[in-house]
Amino acid sequence: MALSAPIFYRDVQSYIELLILIFSLVVQAVALIHCLTQRGDGFQAIGTLPKGAWAAILAVCIVLTLLVSSAIGIFSLIGIAAALIYLLDVRPGLKDLSDGKGSW
């Protein structure tokens, strides 16, 4: 009876990795789409990398996540980190700039 439980653990592991991969790609795609729809001069105003650099970083991360990496591979983790840095640091700065609430 105890030997029957581990039979399906690989199926569960593959489903969890698939969910992580989908989550990773969604977060990266949201960050890339947001980056591409912003004005380029806003990035310079908040003192971060230019729009082209952010777009290139996020696009390369998505491509590497799709082609090279597994769900919890190094490229997927780097892609999630880059997308989260963009979404949690750059995006609020751009939002404050467009709303007129920034300190500049």
Gaussian input, Z-matrix of N, CA and C with variables (Angstrom, degrees):
# hf/3-21g

backbone

0 1
 N
 C     1     B1
 C     2     B2     1     A1
 N     3     B3     2     A2     1     D1
 C     4     B4     3     A3     2     D2
 C     5     B5     4     A4     3     D3
 N     6     B6     5     A5     4     D4
 C     7     B7     6     A6     5     D5
 C     8     B8     7     A7     6     D6
 N     9     B9     8     A8     7     D7
 C    10    B10     9     A9     8     D8
 C    11    B11    10    A10     9     D9
 N    12    B12    11    A11    10    D10
 C    13    B13    12    A12    11    D11
 C    14    B14    13    A13    12    D12
 N    15    B15    14    A14    13    D13
 C    16    B16    15    A15    14    D14
 C    17    B17    16    A16    15    D15
 N    18    B18    17    A17    16    D16
 C    19    B19    18    A18    17    D17
 C    20    B20    19    A19    18    D18
 N    21    B21    20    A20    19    D19
 C    22    B22    21    A21    20    D20
 C    23    B23    22    A22    21    D21
 N    24    B24    23    A23    22    D22
 C    25    B25    24    A24    23    D23
 C    26    B26    25    A25    24    D24
 N    27    B27    26    A26    25    D25
 C    28    B28    27    A27    26    D26
 C    29    B29    28    A28    27    D27
 N    30    B30    29    A29    28    D28
 C    31    B31    30    A30    29    D29
 C    32    B32    31    A31    30    D30
 N    33    B33    32    A32    31    D31
 C    34    B34    33    A33    32    D32
 C    35    B35    34    A34    33    D33
 N    36    B36    35    A35    34    D34
 C    37    B37    36    A36    35    D35
 C    38    B38    37    A37    36    D36
 N    39    B39    38    A38    37    D37
 C    40    B40    39    A39    38    D38
 C    41    B41    40    A40    39    D39
 N    42    B42    41    A41    40    D40
 C    43    B43    42    A42    41    D41
 C    44    B44    43    A43    42    D42
 N    45    B45    44    A44    43    D43
 C    46    B46    45    A45    44    D44
 C    47    B47    46    A46    45    D45
 N    48    B48    47    A47    46    D46
 C    49    B49    48    A48    47    D47
 C    50    B50    49    A49    48    D48
 N    51    B51    50    A50    49    D49
 C    52    B52    51    A51    50    D50
 C    53    B53    52    A52    51    D51
 N    54    B54    53    A53    52    D52
 C    55    B55    54    A54    53    D53
 C    56    B56    55    A55    54    D54
 N    57    B57    56    A56    55    D55
 C    58    B58    57    A57    56    D56
 C    59    B59    58    A58    57    D57
 N    60    B60    59    A59    58    D58
 C    61    B61    60    A60    59    D59
 C    62    B62    61    A61    60    D60
 N    63    B63    62    A62    61    D61
 C    64    B64    63    A63    62    D62
 C    65    B65    64    A64    63    D63
 N    66    B66    65    A65    64    D64
 C    67    B67    66    A66    65    D65
 C    68    B68    67    A67    66    D66
 N    69    B69    68    A68    67    D67
 C    70    B70    69    A69    68    D68
 C    71    B71    70    A70    69    D69
 N    72    B72    71    A71    70    D70
 C    73    B73    72    A72    71    D71
 C    74    B74    73    A73    72    D72
 N    75    B75    74    A74    73    D73
 C    76    B76    75    A75    74    D74
 C    77    B77    76    A76    75    D75
 N    78    B78    77    A77    76    D76
 C    79    B79    78    A78    77    D77
 C    80    B80    79    A79    78    D78
 N    81    B81    80    A80    79    D79
 C    82    B82    81    A81    80    D80
 C    83    B83    82    A82    81    D81
 N    84    B84    83    A83    82    D82
 C    85    B85    84    A84    83    D83
 C    86    B86    85    A85    84    D84
 N    87    B87    86    A86    85    D85
 C    88    B88    87    A87    86    D86
 C    89    B89    88    A88    87    D87
 N    90    B90    89    A89    88    D88
 C    91    B91    90    A90    89    D89
 C    92    B92    91    A91    90    D90
 N    93    B93    92    A92    91    D91
 C    94    B94    93    A93    92    D92
 C    95    B95    94    A94    93    D93
 N    96    B96    95    A95    94    D94
 C    97    B97    96    A96    95    D95
 C    98    B98    97    A97    96    D96
 N    99    B99    98    A98    97    D97
 C   100   B100    99    A99    98    D98
 C   101   B101   100   A100    99    D99
 N   102   B102   101   A101   100   D100
 C   103   B103   102   A102   101   D101
 C   104   B104   103   A103   102   D102
 N   105   B105   104   A104   103   D103
 C   106   B106   105   A105   104   D104
 C   107   B107   106   A106   105   D105
 N   108   B108   107   A107   106   D106
 C   109   B109   108   A108   107   D107
 C   110   B110   109   A109   108   D108
 N   111   B111   110   A110   109   D109
 C   112   B112   111   A111   110   D110
 C   113   B113   112   A112   111   D111
 N   114   B114   113   A113   112   D112
 C   115   B115   114   A114   113   D113
 C   116   B116   115   A115   114   D114
 N   117   B117   116   A116   115   D115
 C   118   B118   117   A117   116   D116
 C   119   B119   118   A118   117   D117
 N   120   B120   119   A119   118   D118
 C   121   B121   120   A120   119   D119
 C   122   B122   121   A121   120   D120
 N   123   B123   122   A122   121   D121
 C   124   B124   123   A123   122   D122
 C   125   B125   124   A124   123   D123
 N   126   B126   125   A125   124   D124
 C   127   B127   126   A126   125   D125
 C   128   B128   127   A127   126   D126
 N   129   B129   128   A128   127   D127
 C   130   B130   129   A129   128   D128
 C   131   B131   130   A130   129   D129
 N   132   B132   131   A131   130   D130
 C   133   B133   132   A132   131   D131
 C   134   B134   133   A133   132   D132
 N   135   B135   134   A134   133   D133
 C   136   B136   135   A135   134   D134
 C   137   B137   136   A136   135   D135
 N   138   B138   137   A137   136   D136
 C   139   B139   138   A138   137   D137
 C   140   B140   139   A139   138   D138
 N   141   B141   140   A140   139   D139
 C   142   B142   141   A141   140   D140
 C   143   B143   142   A142   141   D141
 N   144   B144   143   A143   142   D142
 C   145   B145   144   A144   143   D143
 C   146   B146   145   A145   144   D144
 N   147   B147   146   A146   145   D145
 C   148   B148   147   A147   146   D146
 C   149   B149   148   A148   147   D147
 N   150   B150   149   A149   148   D148
 C   151   B151   150   A150   149   D149
 C   152   B152   151   A151   150   D150
 N   153   B153   152   A152   151   D151
 C   154   B154   153   A153   152   D152
 C   155   B155   154   A154   153   D153
 N   156   B156   155   A155   154   D154
 C   157   B157   156   A156   155   D155
 C   158   B158   157   A157   156   D156
 N   159   B159   158   A158   157   D157
 C   160   B160   159   A159   158   D158
 C   161   B161   160   A160   159   D159
 N   162   B162   161   A161   160   D160
 C   163   B163   162   A162   161   D161
 C   164   B164   163   A163   162   D162
 N   165   B165   164   A164   163   D163
 C   166   B166   165   A165   164   D164
 C   167   B167   166   A166   165   D165
 N   168   B168   167   A167   166   D166
 C   169   B169   168   A168   167   D167
 C   170   B170   169   A169   168   D168
 N   171   B171   170   A170   169   D169
 C   172   B172   171   A171   170   D170
 C   173   B173   172   A172   171   D171
 N   174   B174   173   A173   172   D172
 C   175   B175   174   A174   173   D173
 C   176   B176   175   A175   174   D174
 N   177   B177   176   A176   175   D175
 C   178   B178   177   A177   176   D176
 C   179   B179   178   A178   177   D177
 N   180   B180   179   A179   178   D178
 C   181   B181   180   A180   179   D179
 C   182   B182   181   A181   180   D180
 N   183   B183   182   A182   181   D181
 C   184   B184   183   A183   182   D182
 C   185   B185   184   A184   183   D183
 N   186   B186   185   A185   184   D184
 C   187   B187   186   A186   185   D185
 C   188   B188   187   A187   186   D186
 N   189   B189   188   A188   187   D187
 C   190   B190   189   A189   188   D188
 C   191   B191   190   A190   189   D189
 N   192   B192   191   A191   190   D190
 C   193   B193   192   A192   191   D191
 C   194   B194   193   A193   192   D192
 N   195   B195   194   A194   193   D193
 C   196   B196   195   A195   194   D194
 C   197   B197   196   A196   195   D195
 N   198   B198   197   A197   196   D196
 C   199   B199   198   A198   197   D197
 C   200   B200   199   A199   198   D198
 N   201   B201   200   A200   199   D199
 C   202   B202   201   A201   200   D200
 C   203   B203   202   A202   201   D201
 N   204   B204   203   A203   202   D202
 C   205   B205   204   A204   203   D203
 C   206   B206   205   A205   204   D204
 N   207   B207   206   A206   205   D205
 C   208   B208   207   A207   206   D206
 C   209   B209   208   A208   207   D207
 N   210   B210   209   A209   208   D208
 C   211   B211   210   A210   209   D209
 C   212   B212   211   A211   210   D210
 N   213   B213   212   A212   211   D211
 C   214   B214   213   A213   212   D212
 C   215   B215   214   A214   213   D213
 N   216   B216   215   A215   214   D214
 C   217   B217   216   A216   215   D215
 C   218   B218   217   A217   216   D216
 N   219   B219   218   A218   217   D217
 C   220   B220   219   A219   218   D218
 C   221   B221   220   A220   219   D219
 N   222   B222   221   A221   220   D220
 C   223   B223   222   A222   221   D221
 C   224   B224   223   A223   222   D222
 N   225   B225   224   A224   223   D223
 C   226   B226   225   A225   224   D224
 C   227   B227   226   A226   225   D225
 N   228   B228   227   A227   226   D226
 C   229   B229   228   A228   227   D227
 C   230   B230   229   A229   228   D228
 N   231   B231   230   A230   229   D229
 C   232   B232   231   A231   230   D230
 C   233   B233   232   A232   231   D231
 N   234   B234   233   A233   232   D232
 C   235   B235   234   A234   233   D233
 C   236   B236   235   A235   234   D234
 N   237   B237   236   A236   235   D235
 C   238   B238   237   A237   236   D236
 C   239   B239   238   A238   237   D237
 N   240   B240   239   A239   238   D238
 C   241   B241   240   A240   239   D239
 C   242   B242   241   A241   240   D240
 N   243   B243   242   A242   241   D241
 C   244   B244   243   A243   242   D242
 C   245   B245   244   A244   243   D243
 N   246   B246   245   A245   244   D244
 C   247   B247   246   A246   245   D245
 C   248   B248   247   A247   246   D246
 N   249   B249   248   A248   247   D247
 C   250   B250   249   A249   248   D248
 C   251   B251   250   A250   249   D249
 N   252   B252   251   A251   250   D250
 C   253   B253   252   A252   251   D251
 C   254   B254   253   A253   252   D252
 N   255   B255   254   A254   253   D253
 C   256   B256   255   A255   254   D254
 C   257   B257   256   A256   255   D255
 N   258   B258   257   A257   256   D256
 C   259   B259   258   A258   257   D257
 C   260   B260   259   A259   258   D258
 N   261   B261   260   A260   259   D259
 C   262   B262   261   A261   260   D260
 C   263   B263   262   A262   261   D261
 N   264   B264   263   A263   262   D262
 C   265   B265   264   A264   263   D263
 C   266   B266   265   A265   264   D264
 N   267   B267   266   A266   265   D265
 C   268   B268   267   A267   266   D266
 C   269   B269   268   A268   267   D267
 N   270   B270   269   A269   268   D268
 C   271   B271   270   A270   269   D269
 C   272   B272   271   A271   270   D270
 N   273   B273   272   A272   271   D271
 C   274   B274   273   A273   272   D272
 C   275   B275   274   A274   273   D273
 N   276   B276   275   A275   274   D274
 C   277   B277   276   A276   275   D275
 C   278   B278   277   A277   276   D276
 N   279   B279   278   A278   277   D277
 C   280   B280   279   A279   278   D278
 C   281   B281   280   A280   279   D279
 N   282   B282   281   A281   280   D280
 C   283   B283   282   A282   281   D281
 C   284   B284   283   A283   282   D282
 N   285   B285   284   A284   283   D283
 C   286   B286   285   A285   284   D284
 C   287   B287   286   A286   285   D285
 N   288   B288   287   A287   286   D286
 C   289   B289   288   A288   287   D287
 C   290   B290   289   A289   288   D288
 N   291   B291   290   A290   289   D289
 C   292   B292   291   A291   290   D290
 C   293   B293   292   A292   291   D291
 N   294   B294   293   A293   292   D292
 C   295   B295   294   A294   293   D293
 C   296   B296   295   A295   294   D294
 N   297   B297   296   A296   295   D295
 C   298   B298   297   A297   296   D296
 C   299   B299   298   A298   297   D297
 N   300   B300   299   A299   298   D298
 C   301   B301   300   A300   299   D299
 C   302   B302   301   A301   300   D300
 N   303   B303   302   A302   301   D301
 C   304   B304   303   A303   302   D302
 C   305   B305   304   A304   303   D303
 N   306   B306   305   A305   304   D304
 C   307   B307   306   A306   305   D305
 C   308   B308   307   A307   306   D306
 N   309   B309   308   A308   307   D307
 C   310   B310   309   A309   308   D308
 C   311   B311   310   A310   309   D309

   B1=1.4457
   B2=1.5223
   B3=1.2982
   B4=1.4615
   B5=1.5227
   B6=1.2963
   B7=1.4502
   B8=1.5279
   B9=1.3227
   B10=1.4598
   B11=1.5313
   B12=1.3147
   B13=1.4626
   B14=1.5258
   B15=1.3288
   B16=1.4709
   B17=1.5215
   B18=1.3095
   B19=1.4535
   B20=1.5326
   B21=1.3231
   B22=1.4525
   B23=1.5290
   B24=1.3118
   B25=1.4592
   B26=1.5237
   B27=1.3260
   B28=1.4675
   B29=1.5262
   B30=1.3226
   B31=1.4590
   B32=1.5247
   B33=1.3159
   B34=1.4607
   B35=1.5262
   B36=1.3098
   B37=1.4567
   B38=1.5252
   B39=1.3136
   B40=1.4620
   B41=1.5291
   B42=1.3291
   B43=1.4608
   B44=1.5237
   B45=1.3149
   B46=1.4591
   B47=1.5162
   B48=1.3266
   B49=1.4600
   B50=1.5278
   B51=1.3178
   B52=1.4538
   B53=1.5271
   B54=1.3221
   B55=1.4602
   B56=1.5303
   B57=1.3147
   B58=1.4676
   B59=1.5209
   B60=1.3148
   B61=1.4607
   B62=1.5237
   B63=1.3162
   B64=1.4614
   B65=1.5222
   B66=1.3369
   B67=1.4650
   B68=1.5231
   B69=1.3120
   B70=1.4575
   B71=1.5182
   B72=1.3181
   B73=1.4556
   B74=1.5256
   B75=1.3240
   B76=1.4667
   B77=1.5275
   B78=1.3328
   B79=1.4672
   B80=1.5259
   B81=1.3072
   B82=1.4627
   B83=1.5253
   B84=1.3220
   B85=1.4686
   B86=1.5227
   B87=1.3218
   B88=1.4623
   B89=1.5278
   B90=1.3166
   B91=1.4611
   B92=1.5264
   B93=1.3260
   B94=1.4634
   B95=1.5249
   B96=1.3118
   B97=1.4590
   B98=1.5238
   B99=1.3273
   B100=1.4595
   B101=1.5223
   B102=1.3064
   B103=1.4610
   B104=1.5225
   B105=1.3166
   B106=1.4620
   B107=1.5245
   B108=1.3192
   B109=1.4624
   B110=1.5190
   B111=1.3165
   B112=1.4595
   B113=1.5172
   B114=1.3258
   B115=1.4639
   B116=1.5181
   B117=1.3170
   B118=1.4571
   B119=1.5147
   B120=1.3340
   B121=1.4583
   B122=1.5213
   B123=1.3149
   B124=1.4620
   B125=1.5152
   B126=1.3124
   B127=1.4570
   B128=1.5200
   B129=1.3336
   B130=1.4601
   B131=1.5150
   B132=1.3333
   B133=1.4606
   B134=1.5245
   B135=1.3162
   B136=1.4692
   B137=1.5223
   B138=1.3229
   B139=1.4649
   B140=1.5166
   B141=1.3030
   B142=1.4588
   B143=1.5339
   B144=1.2971
   B145=1.4619
   B146=1.5221
   B147=1.3196
   B148=1.4742
   B149=1.5247
   B150=1.3111
   B151=1.4641
   B152=1.5232
   B153=1.3190
   B154=1.4609
   B155=1.5141
   B156=1.3270
   B157=1.4644
   B158=1.5231
   B159=1.3304
   B160=1.4682
   B161=1.5259
   B162=1.3187
   B163=1.4651
   B164=1.5271
   B165=1.3244
   B166=1.4657
   B167=1.5252
   B168=1.3158
   B169=1.4696
   B170=1.5215
   B171=1.3299
   B172=1.4597
   B173=1.5260
   B174=1.3296
   B175=1.4678
   B176=1.5216
   B177=1.3250
   B178=1.4714
   B179=1.5221
   B180=1.3204
   B181=1.4716
   B182=1.5231
   B183=1.3251
   B184=1.4625
   B185=1.5280
   B186=1.3214
   B187=1.4719
   B188=1.5272
   B189=1.3302
   B190=1.4695
   B191=1.5205
   B192=1.3205
   B193=1.4586
   B194=1.5269
   B195=1.3153
   B196=1.4672
   B197=1.5207
   B198=1.3213
   B199=1.4640
   B200=1.5186
   B201=1.3166
   B202=1.4540
   B203=1.5210
   B204=1.2719
   B205=1.4522
   B206=1.5218
   B207=1.3029
   B208=1.4546
   B209=1.5224
   B210=1.3128
   B211=1.4645
   B212=1.5191
   B213=1.3124
   B214=1.4640
   B215=1.5223
   B216=1.3225
   B217=1.4549
   B218=1.5139
   B219=1.3018
   B220=1.4587
   B221=1.5286
   B222=1.3357
   B223=1.4585
   B224=1.5245
   B225=1.3052
   B226=1.4554
   B227=1.5267
   B228=1.3120
   B229=1.4617
   B230=1.5257
   B231=1.3285
   B232=1.4624
   B233=1.5269
   B234=1.3219
   B235=1.4616
   B236=1.5137
   B237=1.3291
   B238=1.4621
   B239=1.5232
   B240=1.3230
   B241=1.4696
   B242=1.5272
   B243=1.3203
   B244=1.4691
   B245=1.5305
   B246=1.3294
   B247=1.4614
   B248=1.5259
   B249=1.3217
   B250=1.4590
   B251=1.5229
   B252=1.3207
   B253=1.4631
   B254=1.5217
   B255=1.3228
   B256=1.4596
   B257=1.5259
   B258=1.3343
   B259=1.4593
   B260=1.5249
   B261=1.3247
   B262=1.4593
   B263=1.5179
   B264=1.3321
   B265=1.4639
   B266=1.5251
   B267=1.3059
   B268=1.4691
   B269=1.5260
   B270=1.3138
   B271=1.4611
   B272=1.5294
   B273=1.3432
   B274=1.4698
   B275=1.5264
   B276=1.3302
   B277=1.4571
   B278=1.5184
   B279=1.3258
   B280=1.4632
   B281=1.5216
   B282=1.3185
   B283=1.4639
   B284=1.5191
   B285=1.3234
   B286=1.4650
   B287=1.5244
   B288=1.3063
   B289=1.4593
   B290=1.5305
   B291=1.3150
   B292=1.4705
   B293=1.5162
   B294=1.3529
   B295=1.4627
   B296=1.5239
   B297=1.3280
   B298=1.4542
   B299=1.5175
   B300=1.3259
   B301=1.4674
   B302=1.5099
   B303=1.3236
   B304=1.4529
   B305=1.5163
   B306=1.3241
   B307=1.4552
   B308=1.5210
   B309=1.3104
   B310=1.4467
   B311=1.4834
   A1=110.81
   A2=117.84
   A3=120.20
   A4=111.21
   A5=118.48
   A6=120.79
   A7=112.49
   A8=119.10
   A9=120.32
   A10=112.78
   A11=119.27
   A12=121.56
   A13=113.07
   A14=120.55
   A15=119.18
   A16=115.09
   A17=119.51
   A18=120.94
   A19=111.31
   A20=118.07
   A21=120.80
   A22=113.35
   A23=118.67
   A24=119.17
   A25=111.87
   A26=117.74
   A27=119.54
   A28=111.40
   A29=117.29
   A30=120.50
   A31=110.64
   A32=115.92
   A33=120.50
   A34=109.97
   A35=117.02
   A36=120.93
   A37=110.95
   A38=117.87
   A39=120.15
   A40=111.21
   A41=118.62
   A42=120.67
   A43=111.39
   A44=116.88
   A45=120.22
   A46=110.77
   A47=117.84
   A48=120.90
   A49=111.20
   A50=118.03
   A51=121.04
   A52=110.78
   A53=117.47
   A54=120.70
   A55=111.60
   A56=117.17
   A57=120.74
   A58=110.02
   A59=117.60
   A60=121.31
   A61=111.26
   A62=117.93
   A63=121.47
   A64=110.34
   A65=116.87
   A66=121.06
   A67=110.50
   A68=116.65
   A69=121.66
   A70=111.37
   A71=117.01
   A72=120.64
   A73=112.02
   A74=117.28
   A75=120.12
   A76=110.66
   A77=116.87
   A78=120.24
   A79=110.32
   A80=117.38
   A81=120.81
   A82=111.42
   A83=117.53
   A84=120.75
   A85=111.03
   A86=117.54
   A87=120.87
   A88=110.15
   A89=116.90
   A90=120.42
   A91=111.10
   A92=117.61
   A93=120.75
   A94=111.20
   A95=117.97
   A96=121.18
   A97=110.56
   A98=116.79
   A99=119.70
   A100=110.53
   A101=116.92
   A102=121.00
   A103=110.93
   A104=117.05
   A105=120.65
   A106=112.68
   A107=118.30
   A108=120.73
   A109=113.36
   A110=118.64
   A111=121.78
   A112=111.27
   A113=115.35
   A114=120.83
   A115=109.61
   A116=115.99
   A117=121.00
   A118=114.07
   A119=118.02
   A120=119.74
   A121=112.71
   A122=117.53
   A123=120.62
   A124=112.69
   A125=117.06
   A126=121.37
   A127=110.62
   A128=116.42
   A129=119.77
   A130=110.67
   A131=117.48
   A132=121.01
   A133=112.26
   A134=117.47
   A135=118.79
   A136=112.19
   A137=117.13
   A138=120.88
   A139=115.03
   A140=117.32
   A141=121.17
   A142=109.08
   A143=116.53
   A144=120.89
   A145=109.95
   A146=117.58
   A147=119.40
   A148=112.01
   A149=114.68
   A150=120.87
   A151=111.56
   A152=117.37
   A153=121.00
   A154=112.80
   A155=116.64
   A156=120.16
   A157=110.79
   A158=116.85
   A159=119.32
   A160=110.64
   A161=116.90
   A162=119.76
   A163=110.61
   A164=117.12
   A165=120.30
   A166=111.14
   A167=117.22
   A168=120.80
   A169=110.51
   A170=116.41
   A171=119.89
   A172=111.98
   A173=117.63
   A174=120.25
   A175=111.32
   A176=117.07
   A177=120.18
   A178=110.39
   A179=117.14
   A180=119.89
   A181=111.67
   A182=117.55
   A183=119.99
   A184=110.35
   A185=116.27
   A186=119.64
   A187=110.67
   A188=116.88
   A189=119.22
   A190=111.73
   A191=117.40
   A192=119.83
   A193=110.25
   A194=117.19
   A195=120.17
   A196=112.89
   A197=117.20
   A198=120.14
   A199=114.76
   A200=117.53
   A201=120.65
   A202=112.74
   A203=116.59
   A204=120.71
   A205=112.65
   A206=113.90
   A207=120.43
   A208=107.38
   A209=117.12
   A210=120.42
   A211=112.50
   A212=117.34
   A213=119.59
   A214=110.86
   A215=116.29
   A216=121.55
   A217=111.05
   A218=115.94
   A219=121.31
   A220=111.17
   A221=118.66
   A222=120.21
   A223=111.49
   A224=116.97
   A225=119.97
   A226=110.58
   A227=116.97
   A228=120.12
   A229=111.62
   A230=117.37
   A231=120.78
   A232=109.75
   A233=117.10
   A234=120.76
   A235=112.86
   A236=116.57
   A237=120.14
   A238=110.00
   A239=116.86
   A240=120.43
   A241=110.80
   A242=117.88
   A243=120.88
   A244=110.78
   A245=116.82
   A246=120.05
   A247=111.25
   A248=117.02
   A249=119.46
   A250=111.75
   A251=118.05
   A252=120.10
   A253=109.46
   A254=116.19
   A255=118.96
   A256=110.73
   A257=116.74
   A258=120.06
   A259=113.11
   A260=117.98
   A261=120.79
   A262=114.02
   A263=118.27
   A264=120.30
   A265=111.97
   A266=117.26
   A267=120.59
   A268=111.04
   A269=118.03
   A270=121.50
   A271=112.81
   A272=120.11
   A273=118.23
   A274=113.20
   A275=117.20
   A276=119.60
   A277=111.80
   A278=116.50
   A279=120.16
   A280=111.36
   A281=116.43
   A282=120.33
   A283=109.88
   A284=117.77
   A285=120.99
   A286=110.88
   A287=116.59
   A288=120.87
   A289=110.62
   A290=116.89
   A291=119.12
   A292=112.37
   A293=117.95
   A294=121.29
   A295=112.57
   A296=116.59
   A297=120.06
   A298=113.59
   A299=117.19
   A300=120.93
   A301=112.80
   A302=117.64
   A303=120.55
   A304=112.68
   A305=116.56
   A306=121.66
   A307=112.15
   A308=117.92
   A309=120.46
   A310=106.96
   D1=-38.90
   D2=179.65
   D3=-71.56
   D4=-21.77
   D5=-179.08
   D6=-82.32
   D7=-13.77
   D8=-178.21
   D9=-81.49
   D10=-20.30
   D11=-176.88
   D12=-68.28
   D13=-44.02
   D14=-175.60
   D15=-75.58
   D16=2.82
   D17=-176.04
   D18=-63.71
   D19=-37.87
   D20=-173.02
   D21=-102.06
   D22=12.87
   D23=-175.65
   D24=-66.85
   D25=-29.93
   D26=177.83
   D27=-68.21
   D28=-34.55
   D29=175.83
   D30=-65.04
   D31=-44.58
   D32=178.83
   D33=-63.81
   D34=-42.71
   D35=179.04
   D36=-62.16
   D37=-42.05
   D38=-179.82
   D39=-67.39
   D40=-36.04
   D41=176.82
   D42=-67.32
   D43=-40.35
   D44=178.08
   D45=-65.15
   D46=-42.89
   D47=177.76
   D48=-64.71
   D49=-36.47
   D50=176.61
   D51=-64.75
   D52=-42.69
   D53=177.57
   D54=-63.26
   D55=-40.46
   D56=177.74
   D57=-65.25
   D58=-41.69
   D59=178.46
   D60=-63.06
   D61=-43.78
   D62=178.63
   D63=-63.78
   D64=-44.33
   D65=177.69
   D66=-59.92
   D67=-44.68
   D68=179.44
   D69=-60.03
   D70=-46.57
   D71=-179.33
   D72=-66.67
   D73=-36.99
   D74=178.53
   D75=-65.60
   D76=-45.65
   D77=179.64
   D78=-62.58
   D79=-43.26
   D80=179.85
   D81=-66.80
   D82=-38.83
   D83=179.57
   D84=-67.81
   D85=-39.61
   D86=177.55
   D87=-62.54
   D88=-43.83
   D89=178.89
   D90=-63.61
   D91=-42.91
   D92=-179.54
   D93=-66.11
   D94=-43.91
   D95=179.75
   D96=-63.41
   D97=-42.25
   D98=177.84
   D99=-63.10
   D100=-41.52
   D101=179.97
   D102=-62.48
   D103=-42.96
   D104=-177.07
   D105=-70.59
   D106=-23.05
   D107=-178.17
   D108=-91.94
   D109=-0.68
   D110=-179.60
   D111=-92.92
   D112=159.20
   D113=176.10
   D114=-75.95
   D115=144.61
   D116=-176.68
   D117=-69.98
   D118=-31.89
   D119=-177.88
   D120=-73.50
   D121=-18.33
   D122=177.49
   D123=-66.33
   D124=-33.03
   D125=179.72
   D126=-66.29
   D127=-40.04
   D128=177.93
   D129=-69.45
   D130=-34.40
   D131=-178.25
   D132=-66.74
   D133=-32.43
   D134=179.64
   D135=-92.71
   D136=-1.70
   D137=173.34
   D138=77.73
   D139=39.43
   D140=178.47
   D141=-119.99
   D142=-173.35
   D143=177.02
   D144=-60.25
   D145=153.58
   D146=177.12
   D147=-64.66
   D148=163.92
   D149=-178.78
   D150=-58.61
   D151=-41.89
   D152=-179.58
   D153=-62.44
   D154=-37.39
   D155=178.96
   D156=-67.86
   D157=-43.83
   D158=178.32
   D159=-64.47
   D160=-42.33
   D161=179.75
   D162=-62.99
   D163=-40.87
   D164=179.32
   D165=-66.52
   D166=-44.34
   D167=179.53
   D168=-59.63
   D169=-48.46
   D170=-177.04
   D171=-68.52
   D172=-37.84
   D173=179.50
   D174=-68.33
   D175=-42.37
   D176=178.04
   D177=-63.94
   D178=-39.06
   D179=178.68
   D180=-63.96
   D181=-39.87
   D182=178.07
   D183=-65.09
   D184=-45.12
   D185=-179.39
   D186=-62.57
   D187=-44.32
   D188=179.68
   D189=-66.70
   D190=-35.61
   D191=177.19
   D192=-64.93
   D193=-40.64
   D194=-179.58
   D195=-71.35
   D196=-42.14
   D197=-170.36
   D198=-92.20
   D199=-40.26
   D200=-168.07
   D201=-103.48
   D202=-41.42
   D203=-163.96
   D204=-95.25
   D205=159.31
   D206=168.12
   D207=-90.72
   D208=-173.67
   D209=-176.30
   D210=-64.11
   D211=-35.23
   D212=-179.33
   D213=-117.67
   D214=30.05
   D215=177.42
   D216=-78.41
   D217=172.32
   D218=-174.94
   D219=-65.70
   D220=-39.03
   D221=-178.81
   D222=-70.15
   D223=-34.60
   D224=176.66
   D225=-66.44
   D226=-41.49
   D227=178.90
   D228=-67.35
   D229=-38.68
   D230=176.04
   D231=-64.89
   D232=-40.49
   D233=178.24
   D234=-63.34
   D235=-42.01
   D236=176.88
   D237=-63.73
   D238=-42.83
   D239=-179.84
   D240=-62.64
   D241=-45.07
   D242=179.91
   D243=-63.77
   D244=-43.04
   D245=179.99
   D246=-65.74
   D247=-40.29
   D248=179.42
   D249=-69.80
   D250=-35.96
   D251=175.06
   D252=-62.01
   D253=-43.68
   D254=178.50
   D255=-63.40
   D256=-48.89
   D257=-174.57
   D258=-69.95
   D259=-32.39
   D260=-176.00
   D261=-96.23
   D262=-14.46
   D263=-178.98
   D264=-117.81
   D265=-52.91
   D266=-174.56
   D267=-77.62
   D268=-44.58
   D269=-177.29
   D270=-58.49
   D271=-46.63
   D272=176.99
   D273=-62.31
   D274=-34.78
   D275=176.74
   D276=-64.86
   D277=-41.91
   D278=177.46
   D279=-66.73
   D280=-35.77
   D281=178.92
   D282=-67.57
   D283=-44.54
   D284=177.85
   D285=-62.43
   D286=-37.23
   D287=179.68
   D288=-65.68
   D289=-43.28
   D290=-178.94
   D291=-74.37
   D292=-26.94
   D293=178.04
   D294=-82.43
   D295=-14.35
   D296=-178.17
   D297=82.54
   D298=17.26
   D299=-178.82
   D300=-98.07
   D301=0.50
   D302=-177.88
   D303=-73.17
   D304=164.22
   D305=-178.01
   D306=-87.14
   D307=3.83
   D308=-179.22
   D309=-96.33

